[in-house]
Amino acid sequence: MQIALKKSKKINHNINRVFHHLIGEKPGATVVFFAGIHGNEFAGIDALNEVLNTVNEADLHGQIYAIYGNIGALKKNKRYLDLDLNRLWTTEKLNVLDSKTEYSREEQEQLEIFQLINGLLQKTKAPIYFIDLHTTSSKSYPFITINDAMINRKFSQCFPVPIVLGIEEYLEGPLLSYLNKLGFVSLGFEAGQHTDKQSIKSCVAFISLVLKHSGHLKKNELGNYTKYEHILKKATLNESSFFEVIFKYHIQHNELFIMKDGFESFQNIKKGTLLATSNGEPIYSKHKAKIFMPLYQSTGQDGFFIIKPIPKVFLHLSNFLRKIRADVLLTALPGICWHDKKQGVLRANLSITRFMVKSVFHLFGYRNKRLDQTHMLLYNRERVSKKKMYKNEKWY
């Protein structure tokens, strides 16, 4: 069910950036929901309206914000107008955002959101949660995407849906990566396909459970929470494993990319499966794994991803290694040094460390970004995570 923003009866036609702000009568955490970062994704907006219109501030602990993403694109029911708003949140782009004299339409939206986030962070010392609500162009289970920090893992496990790690290695400038660099709990929730009514139901269930597990609602103010867990379990066919992105097909400028019909996220694929065509040439899978977020819309540069399950023993080992901060041992290896120790960034000389597989760095909580032909930066979210902020939360 998609309703163009300008036609929606549920939306204030003054189009304030914050379309819900609830202040509880009792102290507690702050949760910030983003919806419509992509302007053709309305399920999050509809679900937030449905849930938050029923919340009584007398029952509420802390504060809740619901924030529109790309208002201009939402009005036109387009993913974006000039630039993808969810690819603009790099350090380099943010450093010059305030000083620019000319802005694209998405940069104007970004500046408002950036200033709003900064204002919120200055106002509260309580735990703060950032939740970014999305849908996909293909059929899909509901799922969570996170930058791989333990605070994100722990909170994500409150929800009976698959959890996908590592997507930040393949995307440049998502909003949640920026918020994770600041150390806050930040989750992306993909509710399902854009036009599927079930996506709204899944989003309603997820938002309701967020408010329960973040401590905003202590009792059954939104009804029996078991029913929301059941909705998500049914939508995911009881799949709630951890997965890791191992490949992304990036669509080049002016490339004619056509995804083959019929693929769904989490569908098993064999090595050699015909997945898509590029300028008429076939693209075959090089992996026996699962297809993830195949692209069935005209905008976007992410053709498809491939994911694989993460063994539980690997998750337990990485948890242990991070707890004892064993990553300090990495700098004893040849070709690896600190680029920014405070921010948890290592620098690797590829001519020396090429033999090291990515999974080794992943164990210690590092995800990589190519710096140039000879060097790579490795980012660790654990060193900047605000663990002390969340240590008294029930899920921690």
C-alpha positions in Angstrom: 0.0 0.0 0.0 1.8 3.1 -1.2 0.3 6.5 -0.7 2.1 9.5 -2.2 3.1 11.9 0.5 1.1 14.9 -0.9 -2.0 12.7 -1.0 -1.8 11.0 2.4 -4.5 11.9 4.9 -2.2 10.7 7.7 0.5 13.3 7.1 0.6 16.9 8.2 0.6 18.9 5.0 3.0 21.5 6.5 5.5 18.6 6.2 7.4 19.1 9.4 10.6 17.0 9.4 9.6 15.5 12.8 6.1 14.0 12.3 5.9 12.5 15.8 7.5 13.6 19.0 6.3 12.0 22.2 7.6 13.0 25.6 6.9 10.5 28.3 5.9 11.4 31.8 8.6 9.1 33.1 12.4 9.2 32.5 13.9 6.8 30.0 15.7 6.3 26.7 15.3 8.2 23.4 14.4 6.3 20.2 14.6 8.0 16.8 12.8 6.4 13.9 13.7 7.4 10.4 11.2 6.6 7.6 11.2 7.5 3.9 15.0 8.0 3.5 14.1 6.6 0.1 11.1 8.4 -1.3 9.4 5.3 -2.7 9.3 3.5 0.7 6.1 4.3 2.6 5.6 1.3 4.9 7.7 2.8 7.7 5.6 6.1 7.7 2.3 4.2 7.7 3.5 1.9 10.5 4.8 4.7 12.7 1.5 6.6 12.3 -0.4 3.5 13.2 1.7 2.7 16.3 2.5 6.1 17.7 -1.0 7.5 17.4 -2.0 4.9 20.0 0.9 5.6 22.5 -0.2 7.4 25.7 2.5 9.7 27.0 1.4 8.9 30.5 2.6 5.3 30.0 5.7 6.3 28.1 9.3 6.2 29.6 11.6 8.6 27.7 11.0 10.1 24.3 10.1 9.0 20.8 10.9 10.8 17.5 9.6 9.9 14.1 11.5 11.7 11.3 10.8 12.0 7.6 13.8 11.2 5.4 13.6 12.5 1.8 10.5 14.7 1.8 10.9 16.0 -1.7 11.3 12.4 -3.1 8.4 11.2 -1.0 6.1 13.8 -2.5 7.0 12.4 -6.0 7.1 8.7 -4.9 10.7 8.4 -6.2 13.7 6.8 -4.5 15.5 10.1 -4.9 15.5 13.2 -7.0 19.2 14.1 -7.6 21.3 11.9 -5.3 20.6 8.9 -3.0 20.1 10.4 0.4 21.3 7.1 2.0 24.7 7.4 0.3 25.7 10.9 1.5 26.8 10.3 5.0 30.6 9.9 4.6 33.0 11.9 6.8 34.3 13.8 3.7 30.8 14.9 2.6 29.7 15.8 6.2 32.8 17.9 6.7 31.9 20.3 3.9 28.1 20.2 4.3 27.8 23.3 6.4 30.2 25.4 4.3 28.6 24.7 0.9 27.0 27.5 -1.0 25.0 25.4 -3.4 23.1 22.2 -2.5 21.4 19.5 -4.4 17.9 18.7 -3.3 19.0 15.7 -1.3 21.9 17.7 0.3 19.3 20.2 1.5 17.4 17.3 3.1 20.6 15.9 4.6 21.5 19.3 6.1 18.2 19.5 7.9 18.5 15.9 9.2 22.2 16.4 10.2 21.3 19.5 12.2 18.3 17.7 13.8 20.5 14.8 14.9 23.1 17.1 16.3 20.4 18.9 18.3 19.0 15.7 19.7 22.4 14.4 20.8 23.1 17.7 22.6 19.7 17.4 24.5 19.9 13.9 25.9 22.4 12.0 28.0 20.0 9.0 28.2 20.5 5.9 26.0 19.6 6.7 22.4 18.5 4.3 19.7 18.4 5.0 16.0 16.1 2.9 13.8 16.0 3.3 10.0 12.9 1.8 8.4 13.0 0.5 4.8 11.4 -1.8 2.2 12.9 -3.5 -0.8 12.1 -3.8 -4.5 12.1 -7.6 -4.4 10.1 -10.0 -2.3 11.8 -10.6 1.0 11.6 -11.7 4.6 11.7 -8.9 7.1 15.3 -8.6 8.3 17.7 -6.3 10.2 21.0 -4.9 8.9 23.6 -3.6 11.3 27.2 -2.4 11.4 29.0 -5.1 13.3 29.3 -3.8 16.9 28.3 -5.9 19.9 25.7 -3.4 21.1 24.0 -3.7 17.8 24.2 -7.5 17.8 22.8 -7.8 21.3 19.9 -5.4 20.6 19.1 -7.0 17.3 18.8 -10.4 18.9 15.7 -9.2 20.7 13.8 -9.6 17.4 12.9 -12.9 15.7 14.2 -11.9 12.2 17.4 -12.6 10.3 20.3 -10.3 11.0 22.7 -9.3 8.2 26.2 -8.1 8.9 28.9 -6.6 6.8 26.8 -4.5 4.3 28.8 -1.4 5.3 31.8 -2.8 3.5 29.8 -2.6 0.2 27.9 0.7 0.6 29.4 4.2 0.7 27.7 6.7 3.0 24.6 5.1 4.6 23.0 7.1 7.4 23.4 4.2 9.9 27.2 3.9 9.3 27.6 7.6 10.3 25.5 7.0 13.5 27.5 3.9 14.3 30.8 5.8 14.0 29.3 8.0 16.8 28.9 4.9 18.9 25.1 4.6 19.2 22.8 1.6 18.8 21.7 1.9 15.1 19.6 -0.7 13.3 18.1 -0.8 9.8 14.9 -2.7 9.5 13.8 -3.9 6.0 10.1 -4.8 6.3 9.6 -6.6 3.0 8.6 -5.5 -0.5 7.6 -1.9 -1.2 4.0 -2.7 -2.4 3.3 -5.7 -0.1 0.7 -4.9 2.7 2.5 -7.4 4.9 5.4 -4.9 5.0 3.3 -2.5 7.0 2.2 -5.2 9.4 5.8 -6.4 9.9 6.9 -2.8 10.4 4.1 -2.3 13.0 5.2 -5.4 14.8 8.9 -4.4 14.8 8.2 -0.8 16.0 6.1 -2.2 18.8 8.8 -4.6 19.9 11.5 -1.8 19.7 9.4 0.2 22.2 9.2 -2.8 24.5 12.8 -3.8 24.4 14.2 -0.2 24.7 12.1 0.2 27.8 9.8 2.9 26.5 6.7 0.8 27.3 7.0 -1.4 30.3 3.7 -3.3 30.2 1.3 -4.4 27.5 0.3 -0.9 26.4 0.2 -1.9 22.8 -1.4 -5.3 23.4 0.3 -8.6 24.0 3.8 -8.4 22.5 3.8 -12.1 21.8 1.4 -11.4 18.9 4.0 -9.1 17.4 6.7 -11.7 17.7 4.4 -14.2 16.0 3.8 -11.8 13.1 7.5 -11.6 12.5 8.2 -15.3 12.9 5.4 -16.1 10.4 6.7 -13.5 7.9 10.3 -14.9 8.2 9.3 -18.6 8.3 11.1 -18.7 11.7 14.4 -17.7 10.2 16.4 -15.7 12.7 20.1 -16.6 11.9 23.0 -14.2 11.4 24.2 -13.8 7.8 27.1 -12.0 6.2 27.4 -10.2 2.9 30.1 -11.7 0.8 29.5 -10.0 -2.6 27.7 -7.0 -4.2 27.2 -6.4 -7.9 27.7 -2.7 -8.4 25.9 -1.2 -11.4 28.1 1.2 -13.4 27.1 4.5 -14.9 25.1 4.0 -18.1 25.1 0.3 -17.6 21.9 -1.6 -18.7 21.4 -3.9 -15.8 18.4 -6.3 -15.9 17.8 -8.6 -13.0 16.2 -11.9 -14.0 12.7 -12.3 -12.8 11.6 -14.3 -9.8 14.4 -14.0 -7.3 13.7 -13.2 -3.7 16.0 -12.2 -0.8 17.3 -15.3 1.1 16.6 -17.6 -1.8 19.2 -20.3 -2.2 21.3 -20.1 -5.4 23.9 -22.4 -6.9 27.2 -21.5 -8.4 26.6 -20.8 -12.1 23.0 -19.6 -11.7 22.1 -17.0 -14.2 21.1 -13.9 -12.1 21.0 -10.9 -14.4 22.3 -9.4 -17.6 24.7 -6.4 -18.1 24.4 -4.7 -21.5 23.0 -8.0 -22.7 25.8 -10.1 -21.3 24.9 -12.8 -18.7 25.9 -12.5 -15.1 26.3 -15.9 -13.3 26.6 -16.5 -9.6 30.2 -17.4 -8.5 28.9 -18.7 -5.2 26.7 -21.4 -3.7 24.9 -19.2 -1.2 21.8 -16.9 -1.0 20.7 -14.0 -3.1 19.9 -10.8 -1.2 18.1 -7.7 -2.2 18.0 -8.2 -6.0 17.1 -4.9 -7.7 13.7 -4.7 -9.4 13.5 -0.9 -9.8 15.0 1.5 -12.2 17.0 3.5 -9.7 19.8 2.4 -7.5 23.4 1.1 -8.1 23.2 -2.1 -6.0 22.3 -4.8 -8.5 22.2 -7.6 -6.0 24.1 -8.9 -2.9 25.0 -12.5 -2.0 25.0 -13.6 1.6 25.9 -16.7 3.6 25.1 -17.9 7.1 27.6 -17.2 9.9 28.4 -20.2 12.0 27.5 -19.8 15.7 31.0 -20.8 16.8 32.4 -17.9 14.8 29.9 -15.5 16.5 30.9 -16.7 20.0 34.6 -16.5 19.2 34.4 -13.0 17.9 32.4 -12.0 21.0 35.2 -13.3 23.2 38.0 -11.7 21.2 36.3 -8.3 21.3 35.6 -8.6 25.0 39.3 -9.0 25.8 40.3 -6.4 23.1 42.5 -8.9 21.4 42.6 -6.6 18.3 45.7 -4.9 19.8 47.6 -8.0 18.6 46.9 -7.2 15.0 49.4 -4.3 15.0 52.1 -6.9 15.7 51.5 -8.4 12.3 53.6 -7.1 9.4 52.0 -4.4 7.3 49.4 -3.4 9.8 49.6 -0.2 12.0 47.2 2.2 13.6 45.7 4.9 11.4 43.6 6.3 14.2 43.7 4.3 17.4 41.1 6.4 19.2 38.6 5.8 16.4 39.6 2.2 16.1 41.0 2.5 12.5 43.8 0.3 11.3 45.8 0.8 8.1 46.9 -2.3 6.1 49.6 -2.4 3.5 48.0 -4.7 0.8 51.4 -5.7 -0.7 52.2 -7.3 2.7 48.8 -8.4 4.2 47.2 -9.6 1.0 47.4 -13.2 2.4 45.1 -12.4 5.3 41.5 -13.2 4.6 38.7 -10.8 5.5 37.1 -13.2 8.0 40.2 -12.8 10.3 39.6 -9.1 10.6 35.9 -9.7 11.0 36.5 -11.8 14.1 38.1 -8.8 15.8 35.3 -6.5 14.6 37.0 -4.8 11.7 35.4 -4.0 8.4 37.4 -2.8 5.5 37.3 0.1 3.0 39.8 0.4 0.2 41.9 3.5 0.5 44.0 3.2 -2.7 45.7 0.5 -4.7 48.2 -0.3 -2.0 46.4 0.4 1.3 43.2 -0.4 3.0 41.6 1.1 6.1 40.0 -1.3 8.7 37.3 0.2 10.9 36.3 -1.2 14.3 33.0 -0.2 15.8 33.8 -1.7 19.2 36.3 1.0 20.1 33.8 3.8 19.6 30.7 2.0 20.9 29.1 3.7 23.9 28.8 0.5 25.9 28.5 2.4 29.2 25.4 4.2 27.9 23.6 0.9 27.4 25.0 -1.2 30.2 21.9 -0.9 32.4 19.5 -1.7 29.5 17.7 -5.0 30.0 18.9 -6.5 26.7 22.6 -5.7 27.3 
